[in-house]
Amino acid sequence: MPTILRVGPYRLYFYSHEPNEPPHIHIDGDKSSAKFWLEPVSLGNNLGFSGKEVRKVESIVQKNQQTLLEARQ
């Protein structure tokens, strides 16, 4: 699980072997976790983030979309 980015309490990472899914990133924060698709940026799964936090994390993913896509290659 290489960490690609840390922003405040959030860690953005991907699993090295998930060949049957479109590009996405996993995000952990405190006791919550989410998955965002990267093309286009959209929420794939949310376990514990409030709506406000989801929007905040989505903004982080959006701002770093190109970096995240490049890191997956």
Buried (B, 14 or more C-beta within 10 A) or exposed (E): EEEBBEBEEBBBBBEEEEEEEEBBBBBBBEEBBBBBBBEEBEBBEBEEBEEEBBEBBBEBBEEBBEEBEEBBE
